[in-house]
Amino acid sequence: MRMPPCSRNRNRRPGAPGWCGRRGLRASCSDDRLSALTDDLLLLILRRLDTRTALATATLSKRWSCLPRCLDALDFRVTDILPARYYQWISIHGKAANYAYGLGVDLKVLRDNIKRYERRAMRAMTSSINNFLDADDDQDRGSLGLWSVRTLRLDFFPGHCSSGINRLIAKAADSWGVEDLEVLVKNTFQQHFAHSFPHHGLCNNPHNSRLRSLKLAACYIPPLKGFHALTSLVLQDLPESTPTAAYEAIFTLCPQLQALHLKSCTLNQGVVAVHAPKSQIKQLIMEHCWFGLIKLYTLPLLESMAVLQSNVSYELSSFPYLTHLNIAFHRGVTKTRCVRVGNYYDLNQYLGGTPGISDLIVRFTGYDRWFKPWSPTLLFPKLRRLLIADVPSSWDVSWPRLLIEAAPCLECLHIHITPWEEEPHDDISWEPSEFCHNQLKELVIIGFQGAERQIYFVNFVIKVSTSLQLVSLYKNGHVQDRGRWNWDIVTQQYQWVKEEKVKILNQIADSAPCAATPVQVVLE
């Protein structure tokens, strides 16, 4: 006869096999072991939650009510409120719009539903922010103290519900001492609007603000005068109506600014002339700012500059402390339209007057090579590391010889060749040269196909370099940017046909090197 479970349990001592320990389980279920953790451990947990969830924990108990106020970063994102169906309907709309008959989908109904979700999400976000700020005002008068937020990140849809956003930003800057602020405005469905700040700007007391980094996307530039702690500024997707004076004021009214990044800013209001002899900007990035023109005249402390697919005019000799340069230009029309470049540019226009450059990244692309294969006055007396990336395989890839001859202290040369469908048609007639390079130690080529002009260039480098130690030729691989002024070479192993490999190595071995020791050639 089998005994009832409780009878069997009664005859066993605690810890013996088969003992259930029901009383122990009940006791453990009633314990709040999470609240028994230290504040530091609980804050580690809260920092891994989204802000809405982390703030909601303040309602659990008195113990938890003060913990969210110790968070050093807050994120308010409308994307956290939008349901999954919103993205599903956007996907359906995109697919249906690509078909003439819309796959039987009523596109107008879809658009109305998508926009309704956006309005609801913004109303919910604004309501929660206002409730949060109202509760915070009440608690400020109590004993909980002020928030200690260092980072505030916001993304939202622009519109009539954004007054709570401005209130939150002012509260963070005036009372919380926020140091890092991101305000990212998302495009509503098939519409593009920009966010406007109040006439007085981000906050009421900019002189007392601790704000040191600011990122604005799709916003009108607010008054920034008085933010004496502000050292880093990112402006992205600014509206076309932004006047040039607003851009110029950044350089003159924020003299303490050290890093400025302009990204995808449409300059349709004329020329932005930068003459800022008192500026402390050391790092300047201009990315995809094509329309209009930026003219750089005076930035006396500039150390690092990136000009990436942007319409910028400058004299590099005006930047005496410039050491790191990243420059990318595409001239002419895309290769699919097969339109040639009408005239050739002098490289001095882009690279001339750079006596202090030590690290240089160059990306010159287009259907045809659009610059002259000579530049007698080009000189890089301190250049040590050089990356030439995205060279179209249809170009004569030996054109970097210009830069080698202009850089007597160059130690490391990396070249990345991008495959194009066209056959090479750009042979450069080089004049014989007695040039001899005494510092170059490493040559790496990614995208090496064993073409005639590629082998010519490798032989030239081996022939003129007295200190060359390693030549690495990789058929497959890519360049991985590490920041704006550094990079890594990522390679993939390739099995060459034995006969082809031997032929290429023999063609390279026929060169007459100046090096005292044999050069190691790696072909993969």
JOPEPE-V481872 format. One record per residue. N is the residue number from 1. SS is DSSP state (a for helix, b for strand, c for the rest). PHI is phi as a letter, one per 30 degrees, with the letter a starting at -180 (NA if undefined). PSI is psi as a letter, one per 20 degrees, with the letter a starting at -180 (* if undefined). Layout:
n=N ss=SS phi=PHI psi=PSI
n=N ss=SS phi=PHI psi=PSI
This chain:
n=1 ss=c phi=NA psi=p
n=2 ss=c phi=d psi=p
n=3 ss=c phi=d psi=q
n=4 ss=c phi=d psi=q
n=5 ss=a phi=e psi=g
n=6 ss=a phi=d psi=h
n=7 ss=a phi=d psi=g
n=8 ss=a phi=d psi=h
n=9 ss=a phi=d psi=h
n=10 ss=a phi=d psi=h
n=11 ss=c phi=d psi=j
n=12 ss=c phi=c psi=q
n=13 ss=c phi=d psi=q
n=14 ss=c phi=e psi=p
n=15 ss=c phi=j psi=i
n=16 ss=c phi=d psi=q
n=17 ss=c phi=e psi=p
n=18 ss=c phi=j psi=i
n=19 ss=c phi=d psi=p
n=20 ss=c phi=d psi=h
n=21 ss=c phi=i psi=l
n=22 ss=a phi=d psi=h
n=23 ss=a phi=d psi=h
n=24 ss=a phi=d psi=h
n=25 ss=a phi=d psi=g
n=26 ss=a phi=d psi=h
n=27 ss=a phi=d psi=g
n=28 ss=a phi=d psi=h
n=29 ss=a phi=d psi=h
n=30 ss=a phi=d psi=i
n=31 ss=c phi=d psi=p
n=32 ss=c phi=c psi=n
n=33 ss=c phi=d psi=h
n=34 ss=c phi=d psi=g
n=35 ss=c phi=d psi=i
n=36 ss=c phi=d psi=i
n=37 ss=c phi=d psi=q
n=38 ss=c phi=d psi=r
n=39 ss=a phi=e psi=h
n=40 ss=a phi=d psi=g
n=41 ss=a phi=d psi=h
n=42 ss=a phi=d psi=h
n=43 ss=a phi=d psi=h
n=44 ss=a phi=d psi=h
n=45 ss=a phi=d psi=g
n=46 ss=a phi=d psi=h
n=47 ss=c phi=d psi=i
n=48 ss=c phi=c psi=i
n=49 ss=c phi=c psi=q
n=50 ss=c phi=d psi=q
n=51 ss=a phi=d psi=g
n=52 ss=a phi=d psi=g
n=53 ss=a phi=d psi=g
n=54 ss=a phi=d psi=g
n=55 ss=a phi=d psi=h
n=56 ss=a phi=d psi=h
n=57 ss=a phi=d psi=i
n=58 ss=a phi=d psi=i
n=59 ss=a phi=d psi=i
n=60 ss=c phi=d psi=g
n=61 ss=c phi=a psi=r
n=62 ss=a phi=d psi=h
n=63 ss=a phi=d psi=h
n=64 ss=a phi=d psi=i
n=65 ss=a phi=d psi=h
n=66 ss=c phi=c psi=i
n=67 ss=a phi=d psi=g
n=68 ss=a phi=e psi=h
n=69 ss=a phi=d psi=i
n=70 ss=a phi=c psi=i
n=71 ss=c phi=d psi=p
n=72 ss=c phi=c psi=i
n=73 ss=b phi=b psi=p
n=74 ss=b phi=b psi=p
n=75 ss=b phi=b psi=o
n=76 ss=b phi=c psi=o
n=77 ss=b phi=b psi=p
n=78 ss=a phi=d psi=h
n=79 ss=a phi=d psi=h
n=80 ss=a phi=d psi=i
n=81 ss=c phi=c psi=h
n=82 ss=c phi=d psi=p
n=83 ss=c phi=d psi=r
n=84 ss=a phi=d psi=h
n=85 ss=a phi=d psi=h
n=86 ss=a phi=e psi=g
n=87 ss=a phi=d psi=h
n=88 ss=a phi=d psi=g
n=89 ss=a phi=d psi=h
n=90 ss=a phi=d psi=g
n=91 ss=a phi=d psi=g
n=92 ss=a phi=d psi=g
n=93 ss=a phi=d psi=g
n=94 ss=a phi=d psi=g
n=95 ss=a phi=d psi=g
n=96 ss=a phi=d psi=h
n=97 ss=a phi=d psi=i
n=98 ss=c phi=d psi=i
n=99 ss=c phi=c psi=q
n=100 ss=c phi=d psi=h
n=101 ss=c phi=c psi=j
n=102 ss=a phi=i psi=j
n=103 ss=a phi=h psi=k
n=104 ss=a phi=i psi=j
n=105 ss=c phi=c psi=p
n=106 ss=c phi=d psi=o
n=107 ss=a phi=d psi=h
n=108 ss=a phi=d psi=g
n=109 ss=a phi=d psi=g
n=110 ss=a phi=d psi=g
n=111 ss=a phi=d psi=g
n=112 ss=a phi=d psi=g
n=113 ss=a phi=d psi=g
n=114 ss=a phi=d psi=g
n=115 ss=a phi=d psi=h
n=116 ss=a phi=d psi=g
n=117 ss=a phi=d psi=h
n=118 ss=a phi=d psi=g
n=119 ss=a phi=d psi=g
n=120 ss=a phi=d psi=g
n=121 ss=a phi=d psi=g
n=122 ss=a phi=d psi=h
n=123 ss=a phi=d psi=g
n=124 ss=a phi=d psi=g
n=125 ss=a phi=d psi=g
n=126 ss=a phi=d psi=g
n=127 ss=a phi=d psi=g
n=128 ss=a phi=d psi=h
n=129 ss=a phi=d psi=g
n=130 ss=a phi=d psi=g
n=131 ss=a phi=d psi=g
n=132 ss=a phi=d psi=g
n=133 ss=a phi=d psi=h
n=134 ss=a phi=d psi=g
n=135 ss=a phi=d psi=h
n=136 ss=a phi=d psi=h
n=137 ss=a phi=d psi=h
n=138 ss=a phi=d psi=g
n=139 ss=a phi=d psi=h
n=140 ss=a phi=d psi=h
n=141 ss=c phi=d psi=i
n=142 ss=c phi=c psi=b
n=143 ss=c phi=c psi=j
n=144 ss=c phi=d psi=h
n=145 ss=c phi=i psi=r
n=146 ss=c phi=d psi=r
n=147 ss=c phi=d psi=q
n=148 ss=c phi=c psi=l
n=149 ss=c phi=d psi=p
n=150 ss=c phi=c psi=h
n=151 ss=b phi=b psi=p
n=152 ss=b phi=b psi=p
n=153 ss=b phi=b psi=p
n=154 ss=b phi=b psi=p
n=155 ss=b phi=b psi=p
n=156 ss=b phi=a psi=r
n=157 ss=b phi=c psi=p
n=158 ss=c phi=d psi=q
n=159 ss=c phi=l psi=a
n=160 ss=a phi=d psi=i
n=161 ss=a phi=c psi=j
n=162 ss=a phi=c psi=j
n=163 ss=a phi=d psi=h
n=164 ss=a phi=d psi=h
n=165 ss=a phi=d psi=g
n=166 ss=a phi=d psi=h
n=167 ss=a phi=d psi=g
n=168 ss=a phi=d psi=g
n=169 ss=a phi=d psi=g
n=170 ss=a phi=d psi=g
n=171 ss=a phi=d psi=g
n=172 ss=a phi=d psi=g
n=173 ss=a phi=d psi=h
n=174 ss=a phi=d psi=h
n=175 ss=a phi=c psi=h
n=176 ss=a phi=d psi=i
n=177 ss=c phi=i psi=k
n=178 ss=c phi=d psi=q
n=179 ss=c phi=c psi=h
n=180 ss=b phi=b psi=p
n=181 ss=b phi=b psi=p
n=182 ss=b phi=b psi=p
n=183 ss=b phi=b psi=o
n=184 ss=b phi=c psi=o
n=185 ss=b phi=c psi=p
n=186 ss=b phi=c psi=q
n=187 ss=c phi=d psi=p
n=188 ss=c phi=d psi=r
n=189 ss=c phi=e psi=o
n=190 ss=c phi=i psi=k
n=191 ss=c phi=b psi=q
n=192 ss=c phi=b psi=o
n=193 ss=c phi=b psi=r
n=194 ss=c phi=c psi=q
n=195 ss=b phi=c psi=p
n=196 ss=c phi=c psi=p
n=197 ss=c phi=c psi=r
n=198 ss=c phi=e psi=r
n=199 ss=c phi=d psi=h
n=200 ss=c phi=d psi=i
n=201 ss=c phi=j psi=b
n=202 ss=c phi=d psi=h
n=203 ss=c phi=b psi=a
n=204 ss=c phi=d psi=h
n=205 ss=c phi=b psi=m
n=206 ss=a phi=d psi=h
n=207 ss=a phi=d psi=h
n=208 ss=a phi=c psi=j
n=209 ss=c phi=d psi=q
n=210 ss=c phi=c psi=j
n=211 ss=c phi=e psi=p
n=212 ss=c phi=c psi=h
n=213 ss=b phi=b psi=p
n=214 ss=b phi=b psi=p
n=215 ss=b phi=b psi=p
n=216 ss=b phi=b psi=p
n=217 ss=b phi=b psi=p
n=218 ss=c phi=h psi=l
n=219 ss=b phi=b psi=q
n=220 ss=c phi=d psi=q
n=221 ss=c phi=d psi=p
n=222 ss=c phi=d psi=r
n=223 ss=c phi=d psi=p
n=224 ss=c phi=c psi=j
n=225 ss=c phi=d psi=p
n=226 ss=c phi=j psi=i
n=227 ss=c phi=d psi=n
n=228 ss=c phi=d psi=i
n=229 ss=c phi=d psi=i
n=230 ss=c phi=d psi=o
n=231 ss=c phi=b psi=i
n=232 ss=b phi=b psi=p
n=233 ss=b phi=b psi=p
n=234 ss=b phi=b psi=p
n=235 ss=b phi=b psi=p
n=236 ss=b phi=b psi=p
n=237 ss=c phi=h psi=l
n=238 ss=c phi=d psi=q
n=239 ss=c phi=d psi=q
n=240 ss=c phi=d psi=h
n=241 ss=c phi=d psi=i
n=242 ss=c phi=d psi=p
n=243 ss=c phi=d psi=q
n=244 ss=a phi=d psi=h
n=245 ss=a phi=d psi=h
n=246 ss=a phi=d psi=h
n=247 ss=a phi=d psi=g
n=248 ss=a phi=d psi=h
n=249 ss=a phi=d psi=h
n=250 ss=a phi=e psi=h
n=251 ss=a phi=d psi=h
n=252 ss=a phi=c psi=h
n=253 ss=a phi=d psi=i
n=254 ss=c phi=b psi=m
n=255 ss=c phi=d psi=h
n=256 ss=c phi=d psi=i
n=257 ss=c phi=d psi=p
n=258 ss=c phi=c psi=h
n=259 ss=b phi=b psi=p
n=260 ss=b phi=b psi=p
n=261 ss=b phi=b psi=o
n=262 ss=b phi=c psi=p
n=263 ss=b phi=b psi=p
n=264 ss=c phi=h psi=l
n=265 ss=c phi=c psi=p
n=266 ss=c phi=c psi=o
n=267 ss=c phi=c psi=n
n=268 ss=c phi=c psi=j
n=269 ss=c phi=c psi=k
n=270 ss=c phi=j psi=b
n=271 ss=b phi=c psi=p
n=272 ss=b phi=c psi=o
n=273 ss=b phi=c psi=p
n=274 ss=b phi=c psi=o
n=275 ss=b phi=b psi=n
n=276 ss=c phi=b psi=m
n=277 ss=c phi=d psi=i
n=278 ss=c phi=c psi=j
n=279 ss=c phi=d psi=q
n=280 ss=c phi=c psi=j
n=281 ss=c phi=d psi=p
n=282 ss=c phi=c psi=h
n=283 ss=b phi=b psi=p
n=284 ss=b phi=b psi=p
n=285 ss=b phi=b psi=p
n=286 ss=b phi=b psi=o
n=287 ss=b phi=b psi=p
n=288 ss=c phi=h psi=l
n=289 ss=c phi=c psi=n
n=290 ss=c phi=d psi=g
n=291 ss=c phi=d psi=p
n=292 ss=c phi=i psi=a
n=293 ss=b phi=a psi=p
n=294 ss=b phi=c psi=p
n=295 ss=b phi=c psi=o
n=296 ss=b phi=c psi=o
n=297 ss=b phi=c psi=g
n=298 ss=b phi=b psi=o
n=299 ss=c phi=b psi=n
n=300 ss=c phi=d psi=h
n=301 ss=c phi=c psi=j
n=302 ss=c phi=d psi=p
n=303 ss=c phi=c psi=h
n=304 ss=b phi=b psi=p
n=305 ss=b phi=b psi=p
n=306 ss=b phi=b psi=p
n=307 ss=b phi=c psi=o
n=308 ss=b phi=c psi=o
n=309 ss=c phi=h psi=l
n=310 ss=c phi=b psi=q
n=311 ss=c phi=d psi=n
n=312 ss=b phi=b psi=p
n=313 ss=b phi=c psi=p
n=314 ss=b phi=a psi=r
n=315 ss=c phi=b psi=o
n=316 ss=a phi=d psi=h
n=317 ss=a phi=d psi=i
n=318 ss=a phi=d psi=i
n=319 ss=c phi=c psi=n
n=320 ss=c phi=d psi=h
n=321 ss=c phi=c psi=j
n=322 ss=c phi=d psi=p
n=323 ss=c phi=b psi=h
n=324 ss=b phi=b psi=p
n=325 ss=b phi=b psi=p
n=326 ss=b phi=b psi=o
n=327 ss=b phi=b psi=p
n=328 ss=b phi=b psi=p
n=329 ss=b phi=b psi=q
n=330 ss=b phi=b psi=o
n=331 ss=c phi=c psi=q
n=332 ss=c phi=i psi=a
n=333 ss=c phi=c psi=q
n=334 ss=c phi=e psi=q
n=335 ss=a phi=d psi=h
n=336 ss=a phi=d psi=h
n=337 ss=a phi=c psi=i
n=338 ss=c phi=h psi=l
n=339 ss=c phi=c psi=p
n=340 ss=c phi=d psi=q
n=341 ss=c phi=d psi=p
n=342 ss=c phi=d psi=h
n=343 ss=c phi=b psi=r
n=344 ss=c phi=c psi=q
n=345 ss=b phi=c psi=q
n=346 ss=c phi=d psi=p
n=347 ss=c phi=d psi=h
n=348 ss=a phi=d psi=h
n=349 ss=a phi=d psi=h
n=350 ss=a phi=c psi=h
n=351 ss=a phi=b psi=i
n=352 ss=c phi=d psi=q
n=353 ss=c phi=i psi=l
n=354 ss=c phi=b psi=m
n=355 ss=c phi=d psi=h
n=356 ss=c phi=c psi=j
n=357 ss=c phi=d psi=p
n=358 ss=c phi=c psi=h
n=359 ss=b phi=b psi=p
n=360 ss=b phi=b psi=p
n=361 ss=b phi=c psi=p
n=362 ss=b phi=b psi=p
n=363 ss=b phi=b psi=n
n=364 ss=b phi=c psi=o
n=365 ss=b phi=b psi=r
n=366 ss=c phi=l psi=r
n=367 ss=c phi=d psi=h
n=368 ss=c phi=b psi=q
n=369 ss=c phi=d psi=p
n=370 ss=c phi=c psi=j
n=371 ss=b phi=b psi=q
n=372 ss=c phi=d psi=q
n=373 ss=c phi=d psi=k
n=374 ss=c phi=a psi=q
n=375 ss=c phi=a psi=n
n=376 ss=c phi=e psi=h
n=377 ss=c phi=c psi=j
n=378 ss=c phi=d psi=p
n=379 ss=c phi=a psi=p
n=380 ss=c phi=b psi=n
n=381 ss=c phi=d psi=h
n=382 ss=c phi=c psi=j
n=383 ss=c phi=d psi=p
n=384 ss=c phi=c psi=h
n=385 ss=b phi=b psi=p
n=386 ss=b phi=b psi=p
n=387 ss=b phi=c psi=p
n=388 ss=b phi=c psi=o
n=389 ss=b phi=c psi=q
n=390 ss=b phi=i psi=k
n=391 ss=b phi=d psi=p
n=392 ss=b phi=d psi=p
n=393 ss=c phi=d psi=i
n=394 ss=c phi=d psi=i
n=395 ss=c phi=d psi=r
n=396 ss=c phi=d psi=o
n=397 ss=a phi=d psi=j
n=398 ss=a phi=d psi=j
n=399 ss=a phi=d psi=h
n=400 ss=a phi=d psi=i
n=401 ss=a phi=e psi=h
n=402 ss=a phi=e psi=g
n=403 ss=a phi=d psi=h
n=404 ss=a phi=d psi=g
n=405 ss=a phi=d psi=h
n=406 ss=a phi=c psi=i
n=407 ss=c phi=b psi=n
n=408 ss=c phi=d psi=i
n=409 ss=c phi=c psi=j
n=410 ss=c phi=d psi=p
n=411 ss=c phi=c psi=h
n=412 ss=b phi=b psi=p
n=413 ss=b phi=b psi=o
n=414 ss=b phi=c psi=p
n=415 ss=b phi=b psi=p
n=416 ss=b phi=c psi=p
n=417 ss=b phi=c psi=p
n=418 ss=b phi=c psi=p
n=419 ss=c phi=d psi=p
n=420 ss=c phi=b psi=q
n=421 ss=c phi=d psi=h
n=422 ss=c phi=d psi=q
n=423 ss=c phi=d psi=q
n=424 ss=c phi=e psi=p
n=425 ss=c phi=b psi=k
n=426 ss=c phi=b psi=l
n=427 ss=c phi=d psi=p
n=428 ss=c phi=c psi=p
n=429 ss=c phi=d psi=n
n=430 ss=c phi=d psi=p
n=431 ss=c phi=d psi=q
n=432 ss=c phi=e psi=q
n=433 ss=c phi=b psi=q
n=434 ss=c phi=c psi=j
n=435 ss=c phi=d psi=q
n=436 ss=c phi=b psi=p
n=437 ss=b phi=c psi=p
n=438 ss=c phi=c psi=j
n=439 ss=c phi=c psi=h
n=440 ss=c phi=d psi=p
n=441 ss=c phi=c psi=h
n=442 ss=b phi=b psi=p
n=443 ss=b phi=b psi=p
n=444 ss=b phi=b psi=p
n=445 ss=b phi=b psi=p
n=446 ss=b phi=c psi=p
n=447 ss=c phi=i psi=k
n=448 ss=c phi=d psi=p
n=449 ss=c phi=c psi=i
n=450 ss=c phi=i psi=j
n=451 ss=c phi=d psi=r
n=452 ss=a phi=e psi=g
n=453 ss=a phi=d psi=h
n=454 ss=a phi=d psi=g
n=455 ss=a phi=d psi=h
n=456 ss=a phi=e psi=g
n=457 ss=a phi=d psi=g
n=458 ss=a phi=d psi=g
n=459 ss=a phi=d psi=h
n=460 ss=a phi=d psi=g
n=461 ss=a phi=d psi=g
n=462 ss=a phi=d psi=h
n=463 ss=a phi=d psi=h
n=464 ss=a phi=c psi=i
n=465 ss=b phi=c psi=o
n=466 ss=c phi=d psi=h
n=467 ss=c phi=c psi=j
n=468 ss=c phi=d psi=p
n=469 ss=c phi=c psi=h
n=470 ss=b phi=b psi=p
n=471 ss=b phi=b psi=o
n=472 ss=b phi=c psi=p
n=473 ss=b phi=c psi=o
n=474 ss=b phi=c psi=p
n=475 ss=c phi=d psi=h
n=476 ss=b phi=c psi=q
n=477 ss=b phi=l psi=a
n=478 ss=b phi=a psi=r
n=479 ss=b phi=c psi=p
n=480 ss=b phi=c psi=o
n=481 ss=b phi=d psi=p
n=482 ss=c phi=b psi=n
n=483 ss=c phi=i psi=a
n=484 ss=c phi=c psi=i
n=485 ss=c phi=b psi=k
n=486 ss=c phi=b psi=r
n=487 ss=b phi=a psi=r
n=488 ss=b phi=b psi=q
n=489 ss=b phi=c psi=o
n=490 ss=b phi=c psi=o
n=491 ss=b phi=c psi=q
n=492 ss=b phi=b psi=p
n=493 ss=c phi=d psi=q
n=494 ss=c phi=b psi=p
n=495 ss=c phi=c psi=o
n=496 ss=c phi=d psi=q
n=497 ss=c phi=d psi=p
n=498 ss=a phi=e psi=g
n=499 ss=a phi=d psi=g
n=500 ss=a phi=d psi=g
n=501 ss=a phi=d psi=g
n=502 ss=a phi=d psi=g
n=503 ss=a phi=d psi=g
n=504 ss=a phi=d psi=g
n=505 ss=a phi=d psi=h
n=506 ss=a phi=d psi=h
n=507 ss=a phi=d psi=h
n=508 ss=a phi=d psi=h
n=509 ss=a phi=d psi=i
n=510 ss=c phi=d psi=i
n=511 ss=c phi=d psi=q
n=512 ss=c phi=c psi=n
n=513 ss=c phi=d psi=q
n=514 ss=c phi=d psi=i
n=515 ss=c phi=d psi=q
n=516 ss=c phi=d psi=h
n=517 ss=c phi=c psi=q
n=518 ss=c phi=d psi=q
n=519 ss=c phi=d psi=p
n=520 ss=b phi=d psi=p
n=521 ss=b phi=c psi=p
n=522 ss=b phi=c psi=p
n=523 ss=b phi=b psi=o
n=524 ss=c phi=b psi=*
